[in-house]
Amino acid sequence: MGGVACDGPPPLRSASAVLQRTAKPAAGSGASLTSVTISKEQANYARQRMATAGVDDRVEIRIEDYRDV
């Protein structure tokens, strides 16, 4: 249902903070999170962290410039 978008560097820090406060606690309500970065390495690291946290099905990490979102 609801969604949260994060942009700008570093996406992992932003995504993790927002995830802990909103998406993860609201998992039952269908919350989701989208984060963007231009760094392939940051995106891969963020995806690994979200998978480890068990929330990768509700988090999308995009490789693109935030100005193009």
C-alpha positions as CSV (number, residue, x, y, z in Angstrom):
1,M,0.0,0.0,0.0
2,G,2.2,2.8,1.3
3,G,5.7,3.5,0.2
4,V,8.8,5.5,1.1
5,A,11.4,6.8,-1.3
6,C,15.0,7.6,-0.4
7,D,17.4,9.3,-2.6
8,G,20.9,10.7,-2.5
9,P,24.2,9.3,-1.1
10,P,24.6,7.1,0.7
11,P,21.4,5.2,0.1
12,L,22.2,2.4,2.5
13,R,22.3,4.7,5.5
14,S,19.1,6.4,4.4
15,A,17.3,3.2,3.5
16,S,18.3,1.4,6.7
17,A,17.2,4.3,8.9
18,V,13.9,4.7,7.1
19,L,13.4,0.9,7.0
20,Q,13.9,0.6,10.8
21,R,11.4,3.4,11.5
22,T,8.8,2.7,8.9
23,A,8.9,-0.2,6.5
24,K,9.9,-3.0,8.8
25,P,7.5,-2.1,11.6
26,A,4.7,-1.6,9.1
27,A,5.4,-4.9,7.2
28,G,1.9,-6.2,7.9
29,S,0.4,-3.1,6.2
30,G,2.3,-3.6,2.9
31,A,4.8,-0.8,3.3
32,S,7.6,-0.6,0.8
33,L,10.8,1.4,0.3
34,T,12.7,2.5,-2.8
35,S,16.2,3.9,-2.7
36,V,18.4,5.1,-5.6
37,T,22.2,5.4,-6.0
38,I,24.5,5.8,-8.9
39,S,27.0,3.3,-7.3
40,K,26.7,-0.3,-8.3
41,E,28.8,-1.3,-5.3
42,Q,26.5,0.6,-2.9
43,A,23.4,-0.9,-4.5
44,N,24.8,-4.4,-4.2
45,Y,25.8,-3.9,-0.6
46,A,22.4,-2.4,0.3
47,R,20.6,-5.3,-1.4
48,Q,22.7,-7.8,0.7
49,R,21.8,-5.9,3.9
50,M,18.1,-5.8,3.1
51,A,18.2,-9.6,2.3
52,T,20.0,-10.3,5.6
53,A,17.3,-8.2,7.4
54,G,14.6,-10.3,5.6
55,V,13.0,-7.3,4.0
56,D,14.3,-7.5,0.4
57,D,10.8,-8.3,-0.9
58,R,9.7,-4.8,0.3
59,V,12.8,-2.8,-0.6
60,E,13.9,-1.8,-4.1
61,I,17.4,-0.5,-4.6
62,R,17.7,1.2,-8.0
63,I,20.9,2.2,-9.8
64,E,20.1,5.6,-11.3
65,D,20.6,9.3,-10.6
66,Y,18.0,10.7,-8.2
67,R,17.4,13.6,-10.5
68,D,16.0,11.1,-13.0
69,V,13.4,9.6,-10.6
